[in-house]
Amino acid sequence: MSPTASTVPDEFLEDSPERPQARGPRRRTVSEGPAAGREVLSNPASARISRVAGLSRRNARAKHRRFLVEGPQGVREAVRHAPGRVLDVYFTEAALERHGEIWDEVVAAGLYVHVTTQQVMDAMSPDAQGLLAVVATEEVTGSEALTAALDGARLVAVLTQAQDPGNAGTIIRAADAAGADAVVLVRGSVDPTAPKVVRSTAGSLFHLPVVTGVALDDAVTALHNAGLTVLAADGRGDFDLFEAESLLEAPSAWLLGNEAHGLPSEALSRADAVVSIPIYGKAESLNVAAAAAVCLYASARAQAQNSGRS
């Protein structure tokens, strides 16, 4: 895919001349600054705005193969790391003043960019903080995609039936921060393009492969074929995380459980080792996203130290 957006307007986002448009406020333009002379989109009832807002629903994202990226950090990372997939970017006038550097990057990348009123932005997304992008979905799904993502991998996070979008997004972000090579969302997990997942990744969604649509057994087989040790994070583990250096030094993948029920028995049985995080205080357990961050960083640290010794 080209590193910049197509010069052909996106039909999904174009207001159809055959469809009557709701009458909105009189058109006006930006008076000064880098967007001077550009029209300010001010009609929240227009077909374009309704179609963008509809991408908050999974069926619309699947049908149109697009999703929303909300907020300055997510939009910045999409523009920097996946400009060929960014179809349109929307700024409120206030956001344009606060984030002029993002505007400059968007324009430099040759992307379609628009200025809107706050009312229009709120109609598209109440969580955009004045800055929103429509991004084409990249299909990274199935066994072939997983095999490609695991080529040369040394650290992978595998989410088994993760249902909470905030946790899923936070784990993707933690995996990125720890230097992981990929994240796998086993079949039955939340859609990684859901708005709350995307927001929670804070742009990390565009930094590493996030593979979906793979059954647990197939994922474990692919991990083993790639030379990875499969570790399960569970409070009933046979190994203490902080006493398992020999396990953590090897290229590995962490199986992470469901928020409510942890790892299912079939996941525990497929792991090469079950590792627990010691609890020093009175908390019963850690949130799965917190546990994932601890495990991934422990592996990253052990691998880095082992690499320094070799």
C-alpha positions, 0 to 999 in steps of 0.5 A: 500500500502507498505510504500516502492516501489516495488522491481519489476521494473516499466514496464512503465519506462523500455526501451523495448528491442524490440524497437530500441533505439536512439544512445546516448553518451557513457555510464559513471558513477558517479565518487564520492559521495553517487552515485559513480558507478551509471550510468548517464542517458545521452540519452534524446531520450531514450524510458524511457525519452520520456515516463516520459516527456509524463506525462506532458499531461493529457491523458498520466497521465490518461492512465498510472496512474502516474504523475510528481513531480518536484523540491526538495520540492515536491520530498522530501514531496512525499518521506517522506509522500507517499513513497509507491507511488514513482516509480522512482526519478531522480537527476542531478549530480548538484542536487545530490550535493545540495540535498544530504539529499534527496538522502539519504532519497530516498535510505533509503526508498528503492526507484528506483533512477537515476542520469541524465545529465542536458540535460536528465532532461530538456527533461523530465521536464524544471521545475524540478530544477534538481530533479524529481519523477514519482509518482503513482496516488492515486484515491481519487474521488467520493462520497465515497472518499469524505465521508471518507475524511470528517470523523471528519473534522473541516476545508475544502476548496472546489474549484468550477470550479477552472481552473487556475492550479497555483491558485489551487495548491496555495489553496491546499498549503494554506489549508495545512498550515492552518491545513485544513482536506481536499480539494475538487475540484468540478467536472469541476476543473483543474486536481490536478496532472497537473504539475503546480498544483503539483509544486504550492502545494510545497509538500502539495498534499501529506499532506491531501486528495484532493478529485475530481470528485464530483458534487457541490450539492453532495459535499454540501450534504456531507459537511452538513452530516459531520456536517460542516457549508458551508461558501461562500467567496464572495464580496457580502456577508452578513457577514464581515469575521472579524466580524463573529467569531460565524460562524468561530468557528464552523467546516466549509467548504469554497466554493471558486469561479472561478478565473474569475467569482467568485462563481456561483449563485447555490453555493451561494444559497447552502451556509449557509452563504455568507462572504466577506473579507473587502477591505481597499485599492483601489484594486477591489478584491483579487485573489482567492488564496489570498482570500482562505488563508485569509478565511482559516486562519480566520477559523483556528484562530477562531476554535483554540481560541474557543477550548482554551476557551472550 
